């Protein structure tokens, strides 16, 4: 407010000086002079008009500037909220991994950029038994531990998603078949090492079965899923706690 007062005062006094200068110029041109009453008018009128008018103008300008700043802040908050909401819509709320739709969309984009890579489908073994024995809340805790183990085992930059109730997908960007087999085995071992003790009871073993496939030339997402699902089916039928990748097999000792 003090700044507005000073600025409007400066404008008012500038108006006084300007009116006096103009009056002198006009009076001189007409051969007259500025008398006492004229001095009063030249001083009072600019002060009475310019000071409040300029103060109001500066106040409105400051008010508009504040409103603009508030609007920009609100816009930034709205953009951040929208971004956060969009990110949440892409994620599985429990594990934080990509949800099914987003995972497959990301897989498709990665496939279009490069033919090299591998897909793993990871399925928790005998998970219904855990839910039936200890309840779904305990089952959720077990699933979260499995998800964390998978995240620890894959490489930085690999794409992870929860694609089913207890089924996960991992797209290993740029991985060769040999690299993918090693990653699949790390995932299997990492899950097997979990010491899951629901409700302070005995340790309940957690294991996963894994089916994997390398990217095939011109293969689409459906082709990759079918190939990986076939290997997963073989792992389940082979006794579970297995990682089968194409013709390579990694099993528990």
Buried (B, 14 or more C-beta within 10 A) or exposed (E): EEEBEEBBBEBBBEBBEEBBEEBBEEBEEEEEEBEEEBEEEBBEEBBEEBBEBBBEBBBEEBEEEEEEEEEEEEEEEEEEEEEEEEEEEBBBEEBBBBBBEBBBBBBEEBBEEEEBBBBBBBBBBBBEEBBEEBEEEBBBBBBEBBBBBBBEBBBEEBBBBBBEEBBBBBBBBBBEBEBBBBBBBBBBBBBBEBEBEBEEEEEBBBBBBBBBBBBEEEBEBEBBBEBBBBBBBBBBEEEBBBBBBBEBBBBEE
